[in-house]
Amino acid sequence: DVRSIVYSCDEHGVAQHEAVHAYCNQTFGDTGPTWYSEGMAEVGNYWKQGQLAVEVEPGAIMYLRNTPPKHLLDIVAAGQITGDSWQAYTWRWALCHLLAFNPNYSDRFKGLGLAMMAKKPGASFESVYGSVAKEISFEYDQFIQQVDNGYRADLCAWEWNKKFVPLQGDRYVKRDVEANRGWQASGLRVSANEKYDYVAKGTWKISDRSEVDADGTADGGGKLLGVVMKEFELSEPFELGARGTFTAPTDGDLYLRCNDKWHQLADNDGVIPVYLR
């Protein structure tokens, strides 16, 4: 019977933070490198049963949203020490939350954590995520720009494995766009300055409002939006709607979503099929 004695102040979150350290040390013999150890302890700080959404101190959100982004490799750099600053802890939390809750990275994150705590040779952030460095850097930057209490990293994950095709003649592509998701792959590869017709049929629901079609409400809530990605760079988002024509702002892959605040997607409901030609 192995037990740990955990010392903490009486703040609930701090006790949970220290309990994560104790559990990892007792179970695996080590808590891993500082970025992982303190990042996951901060995830534990804010942990609630069944909670998928971000729910942290407002000051942490303000800091992340109003500070130049810290590079991923700076966050995971060796030689860091525990107890350095709350700002450093906030960056570590942001990275660990993204890796733990985004389905593009969560599976390998668990294995990485176990390997680092077991001190397996070669186990590092770079060795596990090097093959998706561009994707993870992009999603990390998006997370920092959009994060707020209520934000769901799982709902905002990008669909990297979807196939995009250019269109010719009378061919068309169809995408069922979900109201409670972030940018979703349309399957259409567009050409700059080319015009495309679209039709979005049906309705969806934004929060507790009445159902609306893809034209949305007077203030733009629920309106169908588009954006084009080329080499991990995004165009300015542009409004679409229930029916019309748009001119592609650049070459690239078209993504679609229902217009709503990023931290309020989870309570949306409904799917609208969109046809593009």
C-alpha positions in Angstrom: 0.0 0.0 0.0 1.7 3.2 -1.2 0.5 6.5 -0.1 1.5 10.1 -0.7 1.1 13.1 1.5 0.2 16.2 -0.5 0.8 19.7 0.9 -1.3 22.6 -0.4 -3.2 25.7 0.5 -6.9 25.4 0.9 -7.8 26.6 -2.6 -9.6 23.8 -4.4 -7.8 24.3 -7.7 -4.3 24.4 -6.0 -5.1 21.1 -4.2 -6.1 19.5 -7.5 -2.9 20.8 -9.1 -0.7 19.3 -6.4 -2.7 16.1 -6.4 -1.8 15.6 -10.1 1.9 15.9 -9.2 1.5 13.4 -6.4 -0.4 10.9 -8.5 2.1 11.1 -11.4 5.1 10.7 -9.1 3.6 7.9 -7.2 2.2 6.0 -10.2 5.0 6.6 -12.7 8.0 7.5 -10.6 8.3 11.0 -12.2 6.2 13.9 -13.4 7.9 14.5 -16.7 9.7 17.6 -18.0 8.6 20.9 -16.5 6.3 22.0 -19.4 4.4 18.7 -19.2 4.5 18.4 -15.4 3.2 21.9 -14.7 0.9 22.1 -17.8 -0.9 18.9 -16.8 -1.1 20.0 -13.2 -2.8 23.2 -14.4 -5.2 21.1 -16.5 -5.9 19.3 -13.2 -6.3 22.7 -11.4 -9.3 23.5 -13.6 -10.6 19.9 -14.0 -14.3 19.0 -13.4 -15.9 15.7 -14.1 -17.2 15.5 -17.7 -16.0 19.0 -18.5 -14.7 19.5 -22.1 -14.9 23.2 -22.3 -12.3 25.7 -21.2 -13.0 27.1 -17.7 -10.1 29.0 -16.3 -9.4 32.3 -14.5 -10.4 35.2 -16.6 -7.0 36.8 -16.1 -5.4 33.8 -17.9 -7.6 34.3 -20.9 -6.9 38.0 -21.0 -3.1 37.3 -20.8 -3.2 34.8 -23.7 -5.4 36.9 -25.9 -3.4 40.1 -25.4 0.2 38.8 -25.4 2.3 38.0 -28.5 2.0 34.2 -28.9 4.8 32.1 -27.4 6.4 29.7 -29.9 5.7 26.0 -29.2 9.3 25.0 -29.0 9.9 27.8 -26.4 7.1 26.3 -24.2 8.6 22.8 -24.4 12.3 23.8 -24.2 14.5 22.0 -21.7 16.0 23.6 -18.7 12.8 25.2 -17.3 12.1 25.2 -13.6 9.0 24.7 -11.5 7.6 27.8 -9.9 9.0 30.3 -12.4 5.9 32.5 -13.1 2.1 32.3 -13.5 2.6 33.5 -17.1 4.8 30.4 -17.9 2.2 28.2 -16.3 -0.5 29.7 -18.4 1.4 28.9 -21.7 2.0 25.4 -20.5 -1.7 24.9 -19.6 -2.7 26.2 -23.1 -0.5 23.7 -24.9 -1.5 20.8 -22.7 -5.2 21.6 -22.9 -5.0 21.7 -26.7 -3.1 18.5 -26.9 -5.4 16.7 -24.4 -8.7 17.8 -25.9 -8.1 18.2 -29.7 -8.8 14.7 -31.2 -6.0 15.3 -33.8 -3.4 15.1 -31.1 -4.9 13.6 -28.0 -4.1 9.9 -28.7 -0.4 10.5 -29.1 -0.3 13.0 -26.3 -1.3 10.3 -23.8 1.5 8.0 -25.1 4.0 10.9 -25.0 3.1 11.7 -21.4 3.6 8.1 -20.3 6.9 7.8 -22.1 8.3 11.1 -20.7 7.3 10.2 -17.1 8.9 6.8 -17.6 12.0 8.6 -18.9 12.1 6.6 -22.1 15.0 7.6 -24.3 14.0 9.9 -27.2 10.6 10.7 -25.8 9.9 14.4 -26.5 7.4 16.8 -28.0 9.5 17.1 -31.2 9.8 13.3 -31.7 6.1 12.7 -31.4 4.7 15.8 -33.2 7.5 16.6 -35.6 5.6 14.9 -38.5 2.6 17.3 -37.9 4.6 20.3 -37.0 2.7 22.6 -39.4 -0.7 21.4 -38.5 -0.1 21.6 -34.7 1.5 25.1 -35.0 -1.5 26.3 -37.0 -4.1 24.9 -34.6 -2.1 26.2 -31.6 -2.1 29.7 -33.0 -5.9 29.4 -33.7 -6.5 28.2 -30.2 -4.6 31.2 -28.7 -6.5 33.7 -30.8 -9.9 32.2 -30.1 -9.7 30.8 -26.6 -12.3 31.9 -24.0 -14.2 30.2 -21.3 -16.7 27.8 -23.0 -14.3 27.1 -25.9 -14.3 23.5 -27.0 -11.0 22.4 -28.6 -12.7 19.2 -29.8 -15.4 21.1 -31.7 -12.8 23.4 -33.3 -10.4 20.7 -34.5 -9.4 21.1 -38.2 -10.1 18.2 -40.6 -6.6 17.6 -42.0 -7.5 14.2 -43.7 -10.3 15.5 -45.9 -9.8 15.4 -49.6 -10.3 18.6 -51.7 -10.9 18.6 -55.5 -11.3 21.3 -58.1 -14.5 21.5 -60.1 -15.2 21.6 -63.8 -18.4 21.8 -65.9 -21.6 20.8 -64.1 -19.9 18.8 -61.3 -20.6 19.8 -57.7 -19.6 19.0 -54.2 -21.8 18.7 -51.1 -20.9 19.2 -47.5 -23.1 18.8 -44.4 -22.1 21.7 -42.2 -22.7 21.3 -38.5 -23.8 24.3 -36.5 -21.8 23.4 -33.4 -18.4 23.0 -35.1 -15.6 25.3 -36.2 -14.3 25.5 -39.8 -15.3 22.3 -41.7 -13.7 21.1 -44.9 -16.0 21.7 -47.9 -14.1 19.3 -50.2 -13.8 22.1 -52.8 -10.5 23.4 -54.0 -11.1 26.9 -55.4 -9.1 29.1 -57.9 -8.4 32.7 -57.3 -11.0 35.1 -58.9 -13.1 32.1 -60.0 -16.9 32.4 -59.3 -18.8 29.6 -57.5 -22.5 29.1 -57.0 -23.8 27.7 -53.7 -27.1 26.6 -52.2 -27.5 25.8 -48.5 -30.8 24.1 -47.6 -32.5 23.7 -44.3 -32.2 25.4 -40.9 -30.1 25.2 -37.7 -30.3 26.7 -34.3 -27.9 29.1 -32.5 -28.0 28.8 -28.7 -31.5 29.4 -27.5 -32.6 31.4 -30.5 -35.3 30.2 -33.0 -34.2 28.2 -36.0 -32.8 30.1 -38.9 -31.6 29.3 -42.4 -28.1 29.9 -43.7 -28.9 33.6 -44.1 -28.8 33.9 -40.3 -30.3 36.6 -38.1 -30.1 40.4 -38.6 -26.9 40.6 -36.5 -25.2 37.8 -38.6 -25.7 35.0 -36.1 -26.2 31.7 -37.8 -25.0 32.9 -41.2 -23.0 30.6 -43.4 -19.4 31.7 -43.6 -16.5 30.7 -45.8 -12.7 30.9 -45.6 -9.9 29.7 -47.9 -6.7 28.1 -46.7 -3.5 28.0 -48.8 -0.3 26.6 -47.3 -1.6 27.0 -43.7 -2.6 30.7 -44.3 -6.2 31.8 -44.1 -8.0 34.4 -46.3 -10.3 36.8 -44.6 -13.5 35.0 -43.7 -16.4 36.0 -46.0 -20.2 35.8 -45.7 -22.2 33.4 -47.8 -25.8 32.6 -46.9 -28.6 30.4 -48.1 -28.0 30.9 -51.9 -25.7 32.9 -54.1 -22.4 33.3 -55.8 -18.9 34.1 -54.4 -15.6 34.9 -55.9 -12.6 33.0 -54.5 -10.2 35.4 -52.9 -7.2 33.1 -53.5 -6.3 29.6 -54.6 -6.8 27.0 -51.9 -9.2 24.8 -49.9 -12.6 26.1 -49.0 -13.8 25.7 -45.4 -17.3 26.5 -44.1 -18.9 27.2 -40.7 -22.0 28.6 -39.0 -21.3 32.1 -37.7 -21.2 32.2 -33.9 -18.8 33.1 -31.2 -16.0 30.5 -30.8 -16.7 29.9 -27.2 -20.5 29.5 -27.7 -20.5 26.7 -30.4 -21.4 23.8 -28.0 -25.0 24.7 -27.5 -25.8 25.1 -31.3 -27.8 22.4 -33.0 -28.5 21.3 -36.5 -26.9 20.5 -39.9 -27.3 22.3 -43.2 -26.2 20.6 -46.5 -24.3 23.0 -48.7 -24.0 22.4 -52.5 -21.2 24.1 -54.4 -20.5 24.2 -58.1 
